Amino acid sequence: MTARSNRSNADQDPAEWLTPAPDALCRCGAEWTATQLRRGLAVYELERDRLLDIAAGCGGTDVQFTPAP
């Protein structure tokens, strides 16, 4: 991924953009979810639906996080 393409995705959530690499999709979804939980951030309906779609195809992927201070 180039810096330019990374910046172009900066303001998007998983409902709008996710890695096209299938082997990285579960990890990306789990890390996004962990970050939202860690920081106590709101999740929008479309974002939640997309994350649930990803999780449904990920088998036993666990999401682990430590709440931010």
PDB file of N, CA, C, O and CB in Angstrom:
ATOM      1  N   MET A   1       0.847  -1.169   0.000  1.00  0.00           N
ATOM      2  CA  MET A   1       0.000   0.000   0.000  1.00  0.00           C
ATOM      3  C   MET A   1       0.895   1.234   0.000  1.00  0.00           C
ATOM      4  O   MET A   1       1.873   1.306   0.744  1.00  0.00           O
ATOM      5  CB  MET A   1      -0.965  -0.003   1.219  1.00  0.00           C
ATOM      6  N   THR A   2       0.556   2.178  -0.822  1.00  0.00           N
ATOM      7  CA  THR A   2       1.335   3.409  -0.881  1.00  0.00           C
ATOM      8  C   THR A   2       0.813   4.410   0.145  1.00  0.00           C
ATOM      9  O   THR A   2      -0.318   4.287   0.614  1.00  0.00           O
ATOM     10  CB  THR A   2       1.288   4.014  -2.298  1.00  0.00           C
ATOM     11  N   ALA A   3       1.628   5.390   0.491  1.00  0.00           N
ATOM     12  CA  ALA A   3       1.217   6.425   1.434  1.00  0.00           C
ATOM     13  C   ALA A   3       0.002   7.175   0.888  1.00  0.00           C
ATOM     14  O   ALA A   3      -0.913   7.515   1.638  1.00  0.00           O
ATOM     15  CB  ALA A   3       2.381   7.406   1.711  1.00  0.00           C
ATOM     16  N   ARG A   4       0.000   7.428  -0.413  1.00  0.00           N
ATOM     17  CA  ARG A   4      -1.121   8.146  -1.021  1.00  0.00           C
ATOM     18  C   ARG A   4      -2.431   7.360  -0.891  1.00  0.00           C
ATOM     19  O   ARG A   4      -3.460   7.927  -0.524  1.00  0.00           O
ATOM     20  CB  ARG A   4      -0.825   8.430  -2.499  1.00  0.00           C
ATOM     21  N   SER A   5      -2.393   6.063  -1.188  1.00  0.00           N
ATOM     22  CA  SER A   5      -3.623   5.279  -1.073  1.00  0.00           C
ATOM     23  C   SER A   5      -4.045   5.135   0.374  1.00  0.00           C
ATOM     24  O   SER A   5      -5.237   5.078   0.675  1.00  0.00           O
ATOM     25  CB  SER A   5      -3.442   3.902  -1.701  1.00  0.00           C
ATOM     26  N   ASN A   6      -3.077   5.077   1.271  1.00  0.00           N
ATOM     27  CA  ASN A   6      -3.391   5.001   2.697  1.00  0.00           C
ATOM     28  C   ASN A   6      -4.100   6.285   3.149  1.00  0.00           C
ATOM     29  O   ASN A   6      -5.099   6.216   3.865  1.00  0.00           O
ATOM     30  CB  ASN A   6      -2.099   4.771   3.529  1.00  0.00           C
ATOM     31  N   ARG A   7      -3.595   7.444   2.740  1.00  0.00           N
ATOM     32  CA  ARG A   7      -4.226   8.718   3.103  1.00  0.00           C
ATOM     33  C   ARG A   7      -5.629   8.826   2.530  1.00  0.00           C
ATOM     34  O   ARG A   7      -6.512   9.394   3.172  1.00  0.00           O
ATOM     35  CB  ARG A   7      -3.376   9.890   2.618  1.00  0.00           C
ATOM     36  N   SER A   8      -5.850   8.297   1.340  1.00  0.00           N
ATOM     37  CA  SER A   8      -7.168   8.403   0.719  1.00  0.00           C
ATOM     38  C   SER A   8      -8.218   7.604   1.477  1.00  0.00           C
ATOM     39  O   SER A   8      -9.413   7.856   1.321  1.00  0.00           O
ATOM     40  CB  SER A   8      -7.106   7.933  -0.722  1.00  0.00           C
ATOM     41  N   ASN A   9      -7.797   6.649   2.291  1.00  0.00           N
ATOM     42  CA  ASN A   9      -8.729   5.833   3.071  1.00  0.00           C
ATOM     43  C   ASN A   9      -8.862   6.325   4.511  1.00  0.00           C
ATOM     44  O   ASN A   9      -9.622   5.741   5.284  1.00  0.00           O
ATOM     45  CB  ASN A   9      -8.277   4.382   3.066  1.00  0.00           C
ATOM     46  N   ALA A  10      -8.159   7.359   4.881  1.00  0.00           N
ATOM     47  CA  ALA A  10      -8.049   7.782   6.274  1.00  0.00           C
ATOM     48  C   ALA A  10      -9.377   8.135   6.930  1.00  0.00           C
ATOM     49  O   ALA A  10      -9.552   7.876   8.121  1.00  0.00           O
ATOM     50  CB  ALA A  10      -7.144   8.951   6.360  1.00  0.00           C
ATOM     51  N   ASP A  11     -10.302   8.708   6.205  1.00  0.00           N
ATOM     52  CA  ASP A  11     -11.571   9.141   6.795  1.00  0.00           C
ATOM     53  C   ASP A  11     -12.705   8.169   6.522  1.00  0.00           C
ATOM     54  O   ASP A  11     -13.876   8.530   6.645  1.00  0.00           O
ATOM     55  CB  ASP A  11     -11.945  10.504   6.274  1.00  0.00           C
ATOM     56  N   GLN A  12     -12.370   6.942   6.152  1.00  0.00           N
ATOM     57  CA  GLN A  12     -13.403   5.973   5.823  1.00  0.00           C
ATOM     58  C   GLN A  12     -13.433   4.853   6.857  1.00  0.00           C
ATOM     59  O   GLN A  12     -12.414   4.524   7.465  1.00  0.00           O
ATOM     60  CB  GLN A  12     -13.175   5.400   4.422  1.00  0.00           C
ATOM     61  N   ASP A  13     -14.610   4.278   7.045  1.00  0.00           N
ATOM     62  CA  ASP A  13     -14.736   3.142   7.945  1.00  0.00           C
ATOM     63  C   ASP A  13     -14.927   1.873   7.106  1.00  0.00           C
ATOM     64  O   ASP A  13     -14.983   1.959   5.879  1.00  0.00           O
ATOM     65  CB  ASP A  13     -15.925   3.345   8.942  1.00  0.00           C
ATOM     66  N   PRO A  14     -15.028   0.701   7.739  1.00  0.00           N
ATOM     67  CA  PRO A  14     -15.122  -0.543   6.977  1.00  0.00           C
ATOM     68  C   PRO A  14     -16.331  -0.637   6.050  1.00  0.00           C
ATOM     69  O   PRO A  14     -16.324  -1.435   5.113  1.00  0.00           O
ATOM     70  CB  PRO A  14     -15.152  -1.683   7.916  1.00  0.00           C
ATOM     71  N   ALA A  15     -17.367   0.161   6.296  1.00  0.00           N
ATOM     72  CA  ALA A  15     -18.508   0.149   5.380  1.00  0.00           C
ATOM     73  C   ALA A  15     -18.126   0.743   4.034  1.00  0.00           C
ATOM     74  O   ALA A  15     -18.750   0.439   3.017  1.00  0.00           O
ATOM     75  CB  ALA A  15     -19.689   0.919   5.979  1.00  0.00           C
ATOM     76  N   GLU A  16     -17.096   1.594   4.027  1.00  0.00           N
ATOM     77  CA  GLU A  16     -16.687   2.290   2.805  1.00  0.00           C
ATOM     78  C   GLU A  16     -15.412   1.716   2.188  1.00  0.00           C
ATOM     79  O   GLU A  16     -15.226   1.779   0.973  1.00  0.00           O
ATOM     80  CB  GLU A  16     -16.484   3.756   3.099  1.00  0.00           C
ATOM     81  N   TRP A  17     -14.540   1.159   3.017  1.00  0.00           N
ATOM     82  CA  TRP A  17     -13.264   0.672   2.506  1.00  0.00           C
ATOM     83  C   TRP A  17     -12.694  -0.397   3.420  1.00  0.00           C
ATOM     84  O   TRP A  17     -12.742  -0.275   4.645  1.00  0.00           O
ATOM     85  CB  TRP A  17     -12.270   1.822   2.353  1.00  0.00           C
ATOM     86  N   LEU A  18     -12.173  -1.411   2.832  1.00  0.00           N
ATOM     87  CA  LEU A  18     -11.383  -2.416   3.539  1.00  0.00           C
ATOM     88  C   LEU A  18     -10.398  -2.996   2.555  1.00  0.00           C
ATOM     89  O   LEU A  18     -10.567  -2.893   1.340  1.00  0.00           O
ATOM     90  CB  LEU A  18     -12.283  -3.532   4.162  1.00  0.00           C
ATOM     91  N   THR A  19      -9.382  -3.598   3.091  1.00  0.00           N
ATOM     92  CA  THR A  19      -8.373  -4.208   2.241  1.00  0.00           C
ATOM     93  C   THR A  19      -9.006  -5.192   1.261  1.00  0.00           C
ATOM     94  O   THR A  19      -9.890  -5.957   1.645  1.00  0.00           O
ATOM     95  CB  THR A  19      -7.319  -4.913   3.092  1.00  0.00           C
ATOM     96  N   PRO A  20      -8.573  -5.184   0.015  1.00  0.00           N
ATOM     97  CA  PRO A  20      -9.109  -6.139  -0.947  1.00  0.00           C
ATOM     98  C   PRO A  20      -8.490  -7.527  -0.799  1.00  0.00           C
ATOM     99  O   PRO A  20      -8.934  -8.472  -1.451  1.00  0.00           O
ATOM    100  CB  PRO A  20      -8.888  -5.631  -2.352  1.00  0.00           C
ATOM    101  N   ALA A  21      -7.466  -7.659   0.054  1.00  0.00           N
ATOM    102  CA  ALA A  21      -6.786  -8.941   0.232  1.00  0.00           C
ATOM    103  C   ALA A  21      -7.598  -9.842   1.168  1.00  0.00           C
ATOM    104  O   ALA A  21      -7.678  -9.564   2.364  1.00  0.00           O
ATOM    105  CB  ALA A  21      -5.355  -8.726   0.790  1.00  0.00           C
ATOM    106  N   PRO A  22      -8.199 -10.914   0.645  1.00  0.00           N
ATOM    107  CA  PRO A  22      -9.055 -11.770   1.472  1.00  0.00           C
ATOM    108  C   PRO A  22      -8.346 -12.336   2.702  1.00  0.00           C
ATOM    109  O   PRO A  22      -8.965 -12.490   3.755  1.00  0.00           O
ATOM    110  CB  PRO A  22      -9.584 -12.905   0.640  1.00  0.00           C
ATOM    111  N   ASP A  23      -7.065 -12.644   2.580  1.00  0.00           N
ATOM    112  CA  ASP A  23      -6.347 -13.233   3.705  1.00  0.00           C
ATOM    113  C   ASP A  23      -6.093 -12.226   4.832  1.00  0.00           C
ATOM    114  O   ASP A  23      -5.729 -12.623   5.939  1.00  0.00           O
ATOM    115  CB  ASP A  23      -5.029 -13.808   3.226  1.00  0.00           C
ATOM    116  N   ALA A  24      -6.277 -10.948   4.569  1.00  0.00           N
ATOM    117  CA  ALA A  24      -6.061  -9.922   5.597  1.00  0.00           C
ATOM    118  C   ALA A  24      -7.381  -9.367   6.135  1.00  0.00           C
ATOM    119  O   ALA A  24      -7.375  -8.581   7.082  1.00  0.00           O
ATOM    120  CB  ALA A  24      -5.214  -8.781   5.030  1.00  0.00           C
ATOM    121  N   LEU A  25      -8.490  -9.757   5.555  1.00  0.00           N
ATOM    122  CA  LEU A  25      -9.781  -9.183   5.918  1.00  0.00           C
ATOM    123  C   LEU A  25     -10.166  -9.461   7.369  1.00  0.00           C
ATOM    124  O   LEU A  25     -10.630  -8.553   8.059  1.00  0.00           O
ATOM    125  CB  LEU A  25     -10.849  -9.716   5.002  1.00  0.00           C
ATOM    126  N   CYS A  26      -9.988 -10.687   7.848  1.00  0.00           N
ATOM    127  CA  CYS A  26     -10.349 -11.021   9.229  1.00  0.00           C
ATOM    128  C   CYS A  26      -9.488 -10.236  10.215  1.00  0.00           C
ATOM    129  O   CYS A  26      -9.997  -9.707  11.204  1.00  0.00           O
ATOM    130  CB  CYS A  26     -10.195 -12.535   9.478  1.00  0.00           C
ATOM    131  N   ARG A  27      -8.203 -10.161   9.948  1.00  0.00           N
ATOM    132  CA  ARG A  27      -7.315  -9.410  10.836  1.00  0.00           C
ATOM    133  C   ARG A  27      -7.688  -7.934  10.853  1.00  0.00           C
ATOM    134  O   ARG A  27      -7.735  -7.313  11.916  1.00  0.00           O
ATOM    135  CB  ARG A  27      -5.851  -9.579  10.404  1.00  0.00           C
ATOM    136  N   CYS A  28      -7.953  -7.375   9.683  1.00  0.00           N
ATOM    137  CA  CYS A  28      -8.315  -5.959   9.581  1.00  0.00           C
ATOM    138  C   CYS A  28      -9.611  -5.679  10.337  1.00  0.00           C
ATOM    139  O   CYS A  28      -9.702  -4.694  11.069  1.00  0.00           O
ATOM    140  CB  CYS A  28      -8.461  -5.543   8.104  1.00  0.00           C
ATOM    141  N   GLY A  29     -10.606  -6.536  10.163  1.00  0.00           N
ATOM    142  CA  GLY A  29     -11.877  -6.369  10.862  1.00  0.00           C
ATOM    143  C   GLY A  29     -11.709  -6.476  12.373  1.00  0.00           C
ATOM    144  O   GLY A  29     -12.305  -5.702  13.123  1.00  0.00           O
ATOM    145  N   ALA A  30     -10.899  -7.437  12.824  1.00  0.00           N
ATOM    146  CA  ALA A  30     -10.664  -7.610  14.257  1.00  0.00           C
ATOM    147  C   ALA A  30      -9.910  -6.420  14.840  1.00  0.00           C
ATOM    148  O   ALA A  30     -10.233  -5.959  15.935  1.00  0.00           O
ATOM    149  CB  ALA A  30      -9.886  -8.901  14.517  1.00  0.00           C
ATOM    150  N   GLU A  31      -8.914  -5.923  14.123  1.00  0.00           N
ATOM    151  CA  GLU A  31      -8.150  -4.778  14.623  1.00  0.00           C
ATOM    152  C   GLU A  31      -9.005  -3.514  14.658  1.00  0.00           C
ATOM    153  O   GLU A  31      -8.893  -2.714  15.587  1.00  0.00           O
ATOM    154  CB  GLU A  31      -6.909  -4.546  13.756  1.00  0.00           C
ATOM    155  N   TRP A  32      -9.853  -3.331  13.653  1.00  0.00           N
ATOM    156  CA  TRP A  32     -10.750  -2.162  13.633  1.00  0.00           C
ATOM    157  C   TRP A  32     -11.692  -2.229  14.832  1.00  0.00           C
ATOM    158  O   TRP A  32     -11.886  -1.240  15.538  1.00  0.00           O
ATOM    159  CB  TRP A  32     -11.566  -2.098  12.296  1.00  0.00           C
ATOM    160  N   THR A  33     -12.273  -3.407  15.053  1.00  0.00           N
ATOM    161  CA  THR A  33     -13.203  -3.590  16.169  1.00  0.00           C
ATOM    162  C   THR A  33     -12.499  -3.354  17.504  1.00  0.00           C
ATOM    163  O   THR A  33     -13.045  -2.681  18.378  1.00  0.00           O
ATOM    164  CB  THR A  33     -13.816  -5.004  16.135  1.00  0.00           C
ATOM    165  N   ALA A  34     -11.304  -3.895  17.667  1.00  0.00           N
ATOM    166  CA  ALA A  34     -10.554  -3.711  18.908  1.00  0.00           C
ATOM    167  C   ALA A  34     -10.244  -2.239  19.158  1.00  0.00           C
ATOM    168  O   ALA A  34     -10.323  -1.776  20.296  1.00  0.00           O
ATOM    169  CB  ALA A  34      -9.257  -4.519  18.868  1.00  0.00           C
ATOM    170  N   THR A  35      -9.895  -1.507  18.117  1.00  0.00           N
ATOM    171  CA  THR A  35      -9.604  -0.077  18.269  1.00  0.00           C
ATOM    172  C   THR A  35     -10.853   0.682  18.696  1.00  0.00           C
ATOM    173  O   THR A  35     -10.787   1.539  19.577  1.00  0.00           O
ATOM    174  CB  THR A  35      -9.052   0.507  16.953  1.00  0.00           C
ATOM    175  N   GLN A  36     -11.990   0.375  18.081  1.00  0.00           N
ATOM    176  CA  GLN A  36     -13.236   1.038  18.464  1.00  0.00           C
ATOM    177  C   GLN A  36     -13.567   0.750  19.933  1.00  0.00           C
ATOM    178  O   GLN A  36     -13.942   1.653  20.680  1.00  0.00           O
ATOM    179  CB  GLN A  36     -14.397   0.579  17.549  1.00  0.00           C
ATOM    180  N   LEU A  37     -13.424  -0.512  20.338  1.00  0.00           N
ATOM    181  CA  LEU A  37     -13.714  -0.893  21.723  1.00  0.00           C
ATOM    182  C   LEU A  37     -12.722  -0.263  22.698  1.00  0.00           C
ATOM    183  O   LEU A  37     -13.112   0.253  23.745  1.00  0.00           O
ATOM    184  CB  LEU A  37     -13.690  -2.417  21.868  1.00  0.00           C
ATOM    185  N   ARG A  38     -11.440  -0.308  22.346  1.00  0.00           N
ATOM    186  CA  ARG A  38     -10.395   0.234  23.209  1.00  0.00           C
ATOM    187  C   ARG A  38     -10.635   1.703  23.521  1.00  0.00           C
ATOM    188  O   ARG A  38     -10.430   2.145  24.651  1.00  0.00           O
ATOM    189  CB  ARG A  38      -9.032   0.058  22.561  1.00  0.00           C
ATOM    190  N   ARG A  39     -11.060   2.443  22.535  1.00  0.00           N
ATOM    191  CA  ARG A  39     -11.240   3.886  22.692  1.00  0.00           C
ATOM    192  C   ARG A  39     -12.669   4.290  23.041  1.00  0.00           C
ATOM    193  O   ARG A  39     -12.955   5.472  23.229  1.00  0.00           O
ATOM    194  CB  ARG A  39     -10.826   4.582  21.432  1.00  0.00           C
ATOM    195  N   GLY A  40     -13.566   3.309  23.128  1.00  0.00           N
ATOM    196  CA  GLY A  40     -14.957   3.613  23.467  1.00  0.00           C
ATOM    197  C   GLY A  40     -15.651   4.437  22.398  1.00  0.00           C
ATOM    198  O   GLY A  40     -16.489   5.283  22.710  1.00  0.00           O
ATOM    199  N   LEU A  41     -15.306   4.195  21.132  1.00  0.00           N
ATOM    200  CA  LEU A  41     -15.857   4.978  20.024  1.00  0.00           C
ATOM    201  C   LEU A  41     -17.186   4.410  19.550  1.00  0.00           C
ATOM    202  O   LEU A  41     -17.423   3.205  19.637  1.00  0.00           O
ATOM    203  CB  LEU A  41     -14.868   5.024  18.861  1.00  0.00           C
ATOM    204  N   ALA A  42     -18.034   5.267  19.059  1.00  0.00           N
ATOM    205  CA  ALA A  42     -19.316   4.851  18.504  1.00  0.00           C
ATOM    206  C   ALA A  42     -19.090   4.105  17.195  1.00  0.00           C
ATOM    207  O   ALA A  42     -18.116   4.352  16.484  1.00  0.00           O
ATOM    208  CB  ALA A  42     -20.242   6.070  18.284  1.00  0.00           C
ATOM    209  N   VAL A  43     -19.993   3.201  16.892  1.00  0.00           N
ATOM    210  CA  VAL A  43     -19.963   2.471  15.633  1.00  0.00           C
ATOM    211  C   VAL A  43     -21.284   2.754  14.929  1.00  0.00           C
ATOM    212  O   VAL A  43     -22.357   2.535  15.490  1.00  0.00           O
ATOM    213  CB  VAL A  43     -19.740   0.923  15.855  1.00  0.00           C
ATOM    214  N   TYR A  44     -21.194   3.239  13.706  1.00  0.00           N
ATOM    215  CA  TYR A  44     -22.385   3.546  12.933  1.00  0.00           C
ATOM    216  C   TYR A  44     -23.014   2.268  12.389  1.00  0.00           C
ATOM    217  O   TYR A  44     -22.341   1.243  12.276  1.00  0.00           O
ATOM    218  CB  TYR A  44     -22.050   4.508  11.788  1.00  0.00           C
ATOM    219  N   GLU A  45     -24.282   2.324  12.057  1.00  0.00           N
ATOM    220  CA  GLU A  45     -25.021   1.134  11.628  1.00  0.00           C
ATOM    221  C   GLU A  45     -24.379   0.443  10.422  1.00  0.00           C
ATOM    222  O   GLU A  45     -24.196  -0.775  10.440  1.00  0.00           O
ATOM    223  CB  GLU A  45     -26.451   1.512  11.294  1.00  0.00           C
ATOM    224  N   LEU A  46     -24.037   1.191   9.387  1.00  0.00           N
ATOM    225  CA  LEU A  46     -23.413   0.578   8.208  1.00  0.00           C
ATOM    226  C   LEU A  46     -22.061  -0.043   8.554  1.00  0.00           C
ATOM    227  O   LEU A  46     -21.712  -1.110   8.051  1.00  0.00           O
ATOM    228  CB  LEU A  46     -23.239   1.621   7.095  1.00  0.00           C
ATOM    229  N   GLU A  47     -21.307   0.637   9.417  1.00  0.00           N
ATOM    230  CA  GLU A  47     -20.007   0.127   9.855  1.00  0.00           C
ATOM    231  C   GLU A  47     -20.209  -1.180  10.624  1.00  0.00           C
ATOM    232  O   GLU A  47     -19.516  -2.167  10.374  1.00  0.00           O
ATOM    233  CB  GLU A  47     -19.266   1.178  10.738  1.00  0.00           C
ATOM    234  N   ARG A  48     -21.160  -1.180  11.561  1.00  0.00           N
ATOM    235  CA  ARG A  48     -21.450  -2.387  12.356  1.00  0.00           C
ATOM    236  C   ARG A  48     -21.856  -3.539  11.448  1.00  0.00           C
ATOM    237  O   ARG A  48     -21.376  -4.661  11.611  1.00  0.00           O
ATOM    238  CB  ARG A  48     -22.566  -2.108  13.390  1.00  0.00           C
ATOM    239  N   ASP A  49     -22.740  -3.265  10.493  1.00  0.00           N
ATOM    240  CA  ASP A  49     -23.206  -4.316   9.592  1.00  0.00           C
ATOM    241  C   ASP A  49     -22.054  -4.913   8.793  1.00  0.00           C
ATOM    242  O   ASP A  49     -21.979  -6.130   8.618  1.00  0.00           O
ATOM    243  CB  ASP A  49     -24.269  -3.768   8.646  1.00  0.00           C
ATOM    244  N   ARG A  50     -21.160  -4.058   8.309  1.00  0.00           N
ATOM    245  CA  ARG A  50     -20.002  -4.544   7.533  1.00  0.00           C
ATOM    246  C   ARG A  50     -19.079  -5.369   8.414  1.00  0.00           C
ATOM    247  O   ARG A  50     -18.593  -6.416   7.987  1.00  0.00           O
ATOM    248  CB  ARG A  50     -19.220  -3.363   6.911  1.00  0.00           C
ATOM    249  N   LEU A  51     -18.829  -4.913   9.642  1.00  0.00           N
ATOM    250  CA  LEU A  51     -17.967  -5.667  10.548  1.00  0.00           C
ATOM    251  C   LEU A  51     -18.593  -7.020  10.896  1.00  0.00           C
ATOM    252  O   LEU A  51     -17.879  -8.016  11.011  1.00  0.00           O
ATOM    253  CB  LEU A  51     -17.701  -4.859  11.830  1.00  0.00           C
ATOM    254  N   LEU A  52     -19.904  -7.065  11.063  1.00  0.00           N
ATOM    255  CA  LEU A  52     -20.576  -8.344  11.331  1.00  0.00           C
ATOM    256  C   LEU A  52     -20.489  -9.273  10.124  1.00  0.00           C
ATOM    257  O   LEU A  52     -20.329 -10.483  10.290  1.00  0.00           O
ATOM    258  CB  LEU A  52     -22.048  -8.109  11.707  1.00  0.00           C
ATOM    259  N   ASP A  53     -20.591  -8.727   8.915  1.00  0.00           N
ATOM    260  CA  ASP A  53     -20.431  -9.536   7.701  1.00  0.00           C
ATOM    261  C   ASP A  53     -19.032 -10.140   7.645  1.00  0.00           C
ATOM    262  O   ASP A  53     -18.868 -11.316   7.320  1.00  0.00           O
ATOM    263  CB  ASP A  53     -20.695  -8.684   6.439  1.00  0.00           C
ATOM    264  N   ILE A  54     -18.035  -9.336   7.961  1.00  0.00           N
ATOM    265  CA  ILE A  54     -16.652  -9.815   7.966  1.00  0.00           C
ATOM    266  C   ILE A  54     -16.492 -10.918   9.006  1.00  0.00           C
ATOM    267  O   ILE A  54     -15.941 -11.980   8.717  1.00  0.00           O
ATOM    268  CB  ILE A  54     -15.668  -8.654   8.251  1.00  0.00           C
ATOM    269  N   ALA A  55     -16.980 -10.653  10.225  1.00  0.00           N
ATOM    270  CA  ALA A  55     -16.832 -11.606  11.323  1.00  0.00           C
ATOM    271  C   ALA A  55     -17.490 -12.944  10.999  1.00  0.00           C
ATOM    272  O   ALA A  55     -16.987 -13.994  11.399  1.00  0.00           O
ATOM    273  CB  ALA A  55     -17.428 -11.032  12.603  1.00  0.00           C
ATOM    274  N   ALA A  56     -18.604 -12.915  10.283  1.00  0.00           N
ATOM    275  CA  ALA A  56     -19.314 -14.148   9.939  1.00  0.00           C
ATOM    276  C   ALA A  56     -18.450 -15.086   9.104  1.00  0.00           C
ATOM    277  O   ALA A  56     -18.634 -16.303   9.149  1.00  0.00           O
ATOM    278  CB  ALA A  56     -20.595 -13.822   9.186  1.00  0.00           C
ATOM    279  N   GLY A  57     -17.513 -14.533   8.348  1.00  0.00           N
ATOM    280  CA  GLY A  57     -16.648 -15.359   7.510  1.00  0.00           C
ATOM    281  C   GLY A  57     -15.290 -15.643   8.113  1.00  0.00           C
ATOM    282  O   GLY A  57     -14.401 -16.156   7.435  1.00  0.00           O
ATOM    283  N   CYS A  58     -15.122 -15.307   9.400  1.00  0.00           N
ATOM    284  CA  CYS A  58     -13.790 -15.416   9.988  1.00  0.00           C
ATOM    285  C   CYS A  58     -13.606 -16.571  10.977  1.00  0.00           C
ATOM    286  O   CYS A  58     -12.558 -16.665  11.615  1.00  0.00           O
ATOM    287  CB  CYS A  58     -13.465 -14.148  10.672  1.00  0.00           C
ATOM    288  N   GLY A  59     -14.568 -17.420  11.111  1.00  0.00           N
ATOM    289  CA  GLY A  59     -14.365 -18.563  11.994  1.00  0.00           C
ATOM    290  C   GLY A  59     -14.076 -18.147  13.416  1.00  0.00           C
ATOM    291  O   GLY A  59     -14.872 -17.424  14.016  1.00  0.00           O
ATOM    292  N   GLY A  60     -12.983 -18.573  13.962  1.00  0.00           N
ATOM    293  CA  GLY A  60     -12.673 -18.354  15.378  1.00  0.00           C
ATOM    294  C   GLY A  60     -11.796 -17.161  15.662  1.00  0.00           C
ATOM    295  O   GLY A  60     -10.946 -17.243  16.549  1.00  0.00           O
ATOM    296  N   THR A  61     -11.953 -16.064  14.964  1.00  0.00           N
ATOM    297  CA  THR A  61     -11.143 -14.881  15.209  1.00  0.00           C
ATOM    298  C   THR A  61     -11.606 -14.193  16.486  1.00  0.00           C
ATOM    299  O   THR A  61     -12.757 -13.771  16.594  1.00  0.00           O
ATOM    300  CB  THR A  61     -11.215 -13.912  14.014  1.00  0.00           C
ATOM    301  N   ASP A  62     -10.702 -14.084  17.447  1.00  0.00           N
ATOM    302  CA  ASP A  62     -11.018 -13.399  18.698  1.00  0.00           C
ATOM    303  C   ASP A  62     -10.585 -11.935  18.603  1.00  0.00           C
ATOM    304  O   ASP A  62      -9.588 -11.611  17.957  1.00  0.00           O
ATOM    305  CB  ASP A  62     -10.326 -14.099  19.903  1.00  0.00           C
ATOM    306  N   VAL A  63     -11.341 -11.071  19.247  1.00  0.00           N
ATOM    307  CA  VAL A  63     -10.982  -9.661  19.347  1.00  0.00           C
ATOM    308  C   VAL A  63     -10.593  -9.402  20.798  1.00  0.00           C
ATOM    309  O   VAL A  63     -11.410  -9.533  21.710  1.00  0.00           O
ATOM    310  CB  VAL A  63     -12.167  -8.719  18.885  1.00  0.00           C
ATOM    311  N   GLN A  64      -9.330  -9.034  20.991  1.00  0.00           N
ATOM    312  CA  GLN A  64      -8.842  -8.751  22.328  1.00  0.00           C
ATOM    313  C   GLN A  64      -8.406  -7.290  22.398  1.00  0.00           C
ATOM    314  O   GLN A  64      -7.780  -6.774  21.471  1.00  0.00           O
ATOM    315  CB  GLN A  64      -7.674  -9.700  22.706  1.00  0.00           C
ATOM    316  N   PHE A  65      -8.746  -6.623  23.514  1.00  0.00           N
ATOM    317  CA  PHE A  65      -8.370  -5.232  23.650  1.00  0.00           C
ATOM    318  C   PHE A  65      -8.248  -4.878  25.123  1.00  0.00           C
ATOM    319  O   PHE A  65      -8.814  -5.542  25.991  1.00  0.00           O
ATOM    320  CB  PHE A  65      -9.389  -4.321  22.952  1.00  0.00           C
ATOM    321  N   THR A  66      -7.506  -3.829  25.379  1.00  0.00           N
ATOM    322  CA  THR A  66      -7.386  -3.248  26.693  1.00  0.00           C
ATOM    323  C   THR A  66      -7.951  -1.833  26.593  1.00  0.00           C
ATOM    324  O   THR A  66      -7.494  -1.051  25.759  1.00  0.00           O
ATOM    325  CB  THR A  66      -5.895  -3.258  27.205  1.00  0.00           C
ATOM    326  N   PRO A  67      -8.944  -1.486  27.433  1.00  0.00           N
ATOM    327  CA  PRO A  67      -9.501  -0.144  27.341  1.00  0.00           C
ATOM    328  C   PRO A  67      -8.424   0.931  27.534  1.00  0.00           C
ATOM    329  O   PRO A  67      -7.534   0.798  28.375  1.00  0.00           O
ATOM    330  CB  PRO A  67     -10.607   0.032  28.375  1.00  0.00           C
ATOM    331  N   ALA A  68      -8.528   1.983  26.747  1.00  0.00           N
ATOM    332  CA  ALA A  68      -7.584   3.095  26.850  1.00  0.00           C
ATOM    333  C   ALA A  68      -7.824   3.807  28.183  1.00  0.00           C
ATOM    334  O   ALA A  68      -8.957   3.887  28.657  1.00  0.00           O
ATOM    335  CB  ALA A  68      -7.739   4.088  25.642  1.00  0.00           C
ATOM    336  N   PRO A  69      -6.748   4.322  28.781  1.00  0.00           N
ATOM    337  CA  PRO A  69      -6.912   5.032  30.056  1.00  0.00           C
ATOM    338  C   PRO A  69      -7.685   6.322  29.898  1.00  0.00           C
ATOM    339  O   PRO A  69      -7.906   7.034  30.878  1.00  0.00           O
ATOM    340  CB  PRO A  69      -5.562   5.326  30.670  1.00  0.00           C
TER     341      PRO A  69
END
